[in-house]
Amino acid sequence: MSSTMDSHPAPAAGRRALISGMGALLALAAVPALAGDPATLPPDAGPHARQLLRWITGTGDHQGRPFAVVDKPAARIHVFSAQAHWMGSTPVLLGAAHGDHSVPGIGERPLARIRPAERTTPAGRFAAEPGRNLHGEEIVWIDYDAAVSLHRVRNANAAERRLQRLASSRVQDRRISYGCINVPEAFYNQWIAPGLGMAGGVVYILPDTDPFASIFVAASTYP
């Protein structure tokens, strides 16, 4: 595999300046955990995220491992401990194109050869594993073959204004990546790195075009 999607690091000086300007907004966007509160989601979490969580915790599908639920329609991630305690939620950047499947072989292509319509974040249940990209940065692999990972937001291309997009209240503003899931750096360091980033776990990604029941068949009928 040549690289992960969105793998280019931002210049240090520019990155510090952008983080300084957007830090307060991103801090407000992330929802902290309620310590010891199991299987809880923020009040604004969607019905499919709640249905999926009931199924995960009711059946133990996460197999006692840390897990995350990515709500693509809302462009948010909800992170849980191995004991299914909600740790926190935050806006995320997702693939620029709507769609719930990765194009076969896309992980072997250079970014320049990935067409706009192919820049999707796939939906489904993924066994996530910690790793590093070619720049040595810590990431969480979601689908290695498709080069889809969960990582700290990068601002390699200032014109994309990724930090500003993360702080936007408009979901469509947060559709910008080649398929990877970008989260605020502070949130990644606090809630993802110690769990999914250390031992791996499970990442569940809700669909944005396919029916929920076609991706999560068992969860869709769970009481």
N, C-alpha and C positions, 0 to 999 in steps of 0.2 A: 504494500500500500504506500502510495507516494506521500500522503499527508492527510491530516484531518481537515474537514471543512472549516473555514473561518480560522485558520491556524496561525495567521501572521500576527506577531506581537506588536503592540502600539509603541511608538517612540516614547521613551520615559518622560521627557519634559512635557510633551503634549498631553500624555495620559494623566500626569499629575494635575495639570491645569484643568482638564475636563472634569476629573474627579472632584477637585476642589469646588468647581462651580455647580456640580450636580449632586454632591453628596447629601445635602439636606433633603432634597426631593426624593432621592432613592431611599433614604432612611425612613421617610414617611410612608413610602410605598410598601415596604416590607412589613409583614405582620409578625410580631414576636410570638413565641410559644406561650401557652398557659401551662406552666410546669405541672407534670403529673396528670394532665387531662387527656385520657385516652380517646382515640377514635373521634376527635373533634375536628371540625372545619370552621373557617371564618363564616360569619353570617351571610356573606355575599357569594359563597361557593355555590356552583350550579347543581341542579338535580342529578345529573349524570355523575358528577364527581362524588356526590353523597351516596348514590346507589353503588358505585364501584367500591367505595370505602367500606360500606356495609358488607359487601361480598368478600372483600379482602380479609377483613377482620373476623367475619363470621366463619369463614372456611379455613383461615390460616394460610391463604394462598401465598403470602409473602415468605412463608417457611421460616419464621423467626429471624428475618433479616431486615435491615433498614430498607425503606422503600419511599418512593415519591410518586405522586399523581400529577401528571402534567395535563392541565385543562387547556387544550389548544383553542377552543372557541373563545375562551376568556384570556388567553395568553398569560397564564399563571401557573406556578408550581406549588404544590403542597408537599412538605417533607415530613416524614415520620421516622421514629426510632424503630429498633428491632422489636420493641414491646408495643408497637402501634400507637405510641404517644405522638400527638401532633407537635412538631418542633417549630414550624413557621411556614409562612407563605409569602410569595413575592411575585411581581410581574417578571416575565421572561421575554426574550427575543426568540422568534421561531423562524422556520423556513418561509421565504418570501411568497412562495406559491402555496395555494390551498391544495390539499390532497393528502391521502393517508397511506401511500405506498411509495417506496423508493424505487427508482428506475434500476433495473438489473445492471450490475457492473458499474454503477455510478461511483463507488468508492475507489475505483482504479483510475478515474479521470482526473486531470488537472482542473482546477477551479475554472479556468478560462473556457473550458469545453462543456461546462454545465449550463444548459439553457435555462432561462428564467422559469419556464413552466416545470422544470425538473427540480427546483429548489424546495423540496417538500420535507416536512418532518413526519416520519412515518408514525402511524398509530398502532397500538397493541401492547402486549406484555413483553418486556425485555429483561433478560438477565444481565444486569449491569456489572461491570468490572472496572476497578481503578486502573489507570495507565498514564502514559505520558505521550504528548505529541512529539513531532520531530524537533521542536524547539526546547524540549525538556520540561514543558509546563504540565502540571498535574491536570488530568481530566478524568471524567468517568465515561467509559465506553458504553454506549447504548446499543449500537449495532456496528460492530467493527467492520464487517464486510461492506456496509454502505457508508462508512466513514462518518457516522452520526455519533456525536458525543455531547455530554453535558459539561459545560466549562464556564469559567469566569468571562464576563463580557470583555471583548477586545475592541479597540478603537483604531485599528490599523489604517482604515480609510476615513479620514476626518469628515469627508463629504457625506458619509452614511449617518453620522450623528447618532451613534448607537446609544450613548449614555443618555442623550436627550430623549431618544425614543423609549428607553426603559422607563423614564419618568412621565411619559405621556399617558393620559387617561384613555386615549383612543387605541383600541385593540389593533386596528389595522396599522398603526404606526409601529407596532412591535413585530411586524412581519418583514424581516430584512435579511435573515441569514441564509446560508446555502442549505440549511437543514438542521444544523446543530442547535442546541438549546443553550442560550446565553443567560446567565444570572448575574446580579450585582456581585461584585467582588467580596464585599463584607458579608453578604448572605452566604455565599459559597464557603468562605472561610469558617463561618460560625456553625452552619447547619449541614452542609454537604460534605466538606472535607473530612470531618471526624467520623462520619458514618459511611455513606456510599463511597466516599473518596478513600477510605481505608480498607474496608473489607468487601466492598461491592454490595449488591442487594438486588432489588427489583424496581424497575421504572415502568409505570403504567401511563400510556399516552392516549388521551381521549381523541376520537376522530373529529374532523371538522367538515368532512364531506360525506363519508360513509355513515350509515345508521349505526348508532351505538350498539344495537343488538347484533349487528353483523361482525363487530370486532370483539365484543365481550359477551359472548352468547350466554354463558352461565350466569354472569353478573346481571344481565338484563332481566332475568326471571327470578332473581333472588328476592325473598320477601323483605 
